[in-house]
Amino acid sequence: LLTSTMAASLLSVASVQAQETDTTWTARTVSEVKADLVKQDNKSSYTVKYGDTLSVISEAMSIDMNVLAKINNIADINLIYPETTLT
């Protein structure tokens, strides 16, 4: 019983570690963001994805980061949320 309990515990730890590795934050690149930009009627919009930063998005959209933040009512340029659409 002790051996099977220890084996189950080790499997649980391995599973948790694998889940933590899967959620490691990695910044997306300008090219990745550019590929996801939606252009329509001479305007661009972009839906924020996990791993995006406002600086990379602004570079991809060719707009100053502070201007992009102001247009989209972003109070903290270091805090953006996935699924938010920026214009």
Backbone bond lengths (Angstrom), bond angles and torsions (degrees), N, CA, C in turn:
res aa  C-N    CA-C-N  psi(-1)  N-CA   C-N-CA  omega(-1)  CA-C   N-CA-C  phi
1 L - - - 1.463 - - 1.529 110.80 -
2 L 1.316 117.00 -42.58 1.459 120.75 179.93 1.528 110.91 -62.41
3 T 1.323 116.43 -41.47 1.466 120.67 -179.57 1.524 110.90 -64.14
4 S 1.323 117.26 -44.35 1.467 119.66 -179.50 1.529 111.22 -67.79
5 T 1.330 117.75 -34.36 1.460 121.24 177.54 1.522 110.64 -66.18
6 M 1.335 116.32 -42.58 1.467 120.14 179.30 1.528 110.48 -66.32
7 A 1.321 117.72 -39.87 1.462 121.48 179.42 1.528 109.94 -63.54
8 A 1.316 116.94 -42.26 1.462 121.15 178.82 1.528 110.55 -64.41
9 S 1.329 116.69 -38.72 1.465 121.02 178.56 1.518 111.05 -64.15
10 L 1.318 116.86 -42.88 1.462 120.92 179.61 1.522 111.02 -64.45
11 L 1.325 117.29 -38.89 1.462 120.58 177.57 1.526 110.84 -64.79
12 S 1.325 116.86 -38.59 1.459 120.94 178.69 1.523 110.75 -64.02
13 V 1.328 117.01 -43.28 1.463 121.60 179.12 1.522 110.08 -62.50
14 A 1.329 117.79 -44.30 1.466 121.88 179.29 1.521 110.34 -61.68
15 S 1.319 117.02 -39.19 1.461 121.20 179.90 1.525 111.12 -65.69
16 V 1.320 117.36 -43.97 1.463 121.88 179.40 1.521 110.02 -63.91
17 Q 1.335 117.77 -42.50 1.460 120.71 179.25 1.525 110.60 -63.13
18 A 1.311 118.13 -38.58 1.463 121.48 178.78 1.526 110.07 -64.66
19 Q 1.335 116.97 -39.87 1.458 120.48 179.35 1.525 110.66 -65.61
20 E 1.328 117.97 -39.56 1.455 121.52 179.03 1.520 110.59 -64.07
21 T 1.306 117.42 -39.25 1.457 121.65 179.39 1.518 110.73 -65.26
22 D 1.325 117.59 -37.24 1.458 121.66 -178.91 1.524 112.65 -66.00
23 T 1.325 118.35 -21.97 1.456 120.87 -176.64 1.525 112.56 -104.64
24 T 1.312 117.93 17.92 1.448 120.97 178.29 1.524 109.21 -65.32
25 W 1.322 116.09 128.80 1.455 121.14 -178.23 1.522 109.75 -74.74
26 T 1.318 115.71 129.70 1.458 122.03 176.13 1.518 107.64 -131.76
27 A 1.323 115.73 127.05 1.467 119.84 -179.31 1.518 110.70 -66.50
28 R 1.327 115.68 137.42 1.467 120.52 175.12 1.523 108.69 -81.86
29 T 1.317 115.82 155.03 1.461 121.31 -176.42 1.528 111.28 -92.15
30 V 1.330 114.84 166.17 1.464 120.64 177.13 1.522 109.79 -59.42
31 S 1.345 117.68 -42.07 1.473 119.67 -179.57 1.518 111.79 -64.00
32 E 1.332 117.92 -37.41 1.469 120.46 178.28 1.531 110.20 -64.47
33 V 1.326 115.79 -43.26 1.463 119.97 -179.83 1.529 110.12 -66.93
34 K 1.340 117.33 -44.15 1.474 120.69 178.91 1.523 111.28 -57.28
35 A 1.324 116.54 -38.79 1.469 120.80 -179.52 1.527 111.72 -64.70
36 D 1.334 117.06 -25.28 1.464 121.51 -178.02 1.531 113.88 -99.22
37 L 1.331 117.50 -0.60 1.468 120.49 178.12 1.524 110.07 -65.77
38 V 1.319 115.85 141.05 1.461 120.96 176.46 1.523 106.84 -107.47
39 K 1.325 116.24 120.36 1.467 120.72 179.30 1.519 108.83 -112.28
40 Q 1.342 114.51 126.45 1.463 119.85 -179.35 1.525 108.46 -151.49
41 D 1.322 116.75 133.51 1.469 122.02 179.74 1.530 112.16 52.68
42 N 1.318 116.61 44.52 1.462 123.62 177.80 1.535 113.10 62.62
43 K 1.334 117.37 21.97 1.465 122.78 177.14 1.523 108.78 -127.21
44 S 1.324 115.69 150.73 1.465 120.51 178.18 1.516 109.97 -113.43
45 S 1.310 115.97 145.97 1.464 121.20 171.11 1.522 107.26 -137.79
46 Y 1.312 114.27 158.75 1.455 119.05 -177.10 1.519 108.96 -149.82
47 T 1.318 116.27 135.04 1.460 121.33 175.76 1.522 108.38 -99.19
48 V 1.323 115.45 120.30 1.462 122.45 -176.47 1.524 110.40 -60.60
49 K 1.321 115.25 137.52 1.463 122.51 177.64 1.525 109.51 -119.91
50 Y 1.331 115.53 159.17 1.464 121.17 177.34 1.527 108.54 -57.58
51 G 1.316 117.59 127.28 1.458 121.81 -179.74 1.518 113.10 103.54
52 D 1.337 117.13 -7.04 1.463 120.49 179.37 1.522 111.14 -79.68
53 T 1.323 115.09 151.88 1.458 121.65 169.83 1.521 106.95 -125.71
54 L 1.308 116.22 151.83 1.457 119.62 -178.84 1.526 110.89 -63.50
55 S 1.324 117.25 -34.34 1.466 119.51 -179.88 1.525 111.37 -64.71
56 V 1.320 117.73 -40.84 1.466 121.13 178.73 1.529 110.19 -68.77
57 I 1.318 117.02 -42.02 1.467 120.33 178.85 1.527 109.98 -61.91
58 S 1.330 116.95 -44.79 1.467 119.74 -179.11 1.525 111.01 -64.15
59 E 1.315 117.50 -38.28 1.465 120.37 176.93 1.530 110.39 -64.32
60 A 1.314 116.95 -42.97 1.468 121.22 179.47 1.528 111.33 -64.12
61 M 1.339 116.52 -33.51 1.464 120.94 -179.22 1.529 112.30 -89.86
62 S 1.337 116.48 -1.81 1.477 122.39 -178.88 1.530 112.16 57.35
63 I 1.328 115.28 49.92 1.462 121.28 179.23 1.528 107.93 -140.95
64 D 1.317 116.33 147.82 1.455 120.90 177.64 1.535 109.28 -61.96
65 M 1.327 115.93 137.79 1.460 121.12 -176.42 1.531 111.92 -58.89
66 N 1.326 117.93 -41.81 1.466 120.45 -179.15 1.525 111.80 -67.88
67 V 1.326 116.70 -34.51 1.467 120.72 176.69 1.529 109.40 -67.18
68 L 1.344 116.62 -45.10 1.469 120.98 178.11 1.528 110.60 -58.88
69 A 1.333 116.20 -42.67 1.466 120.67 178.92 1.531 110.73 -62.53
70 K 1.324 116.55 -44.33 1.467 120.15 -178.58 1.529 111.48 -65.04
71 I 1.334 116.81 -45.33 1.471 121.24 179.96 1.529 111.09 -58.31
72 N 1.336 115.93 -36.31 1.468 120.95 -175.18 1.529 113.49 -101.19
73 N 1.337 116.51 14.37 1.473 122.24 177.53 1.524 112.85 54.60
74 I 1.328 116.36 43.51 1.462 121.33 177.77 1.525 107.37 -94.91
75 A 1.327 116.52 112.75 1.460 121.71 -176.72 1.525 112.29 -76.52
76 D 1.324 117.15 -35.02 1.466 122.21 -177.53 1.525 108.47 -120.54
77 I 1.334 117.16 108.89 1.467 120.54 -176.67 1.526 112.79 -66.02
78 N 1.313 116.77 -11.73 1.465 120.74 178.44 1.523 112.63 -94.62
79 L 1.334 116.72 4.33 1.458 119.96 -176.18 1.528 110.50 -136.60
80 I 1.334 115.45 102.45 1.463 121.09 174.81 1.520 107.60 -127.19
81 Y 1.321 115.73 156.76 1.458 120.24 -174.16 1.523 111.46 -118.05
82 P 1.344 116.65 138.03 1.467 119.80 174.71 1.526 110.58 -55.97
83 E 1.318 115.34 148.96 1.469 125.38 179.77 1.531 113.20 77.72
84 T 1.342 118.42 1.91 1.457 121.37 174.25 1.525 107.99 -80.52
85 T 1.324 117.54 132.75 1.464 120.37 178.44 1.524 109.30 -96.90
86 L 1.325 115.15 125.54 1.462 122.43 179.17 1.519 109.29 -106.48
87 T 1.340 115.86 145.49 1.465 120.10 178.05 1.511 110.49 -124.24
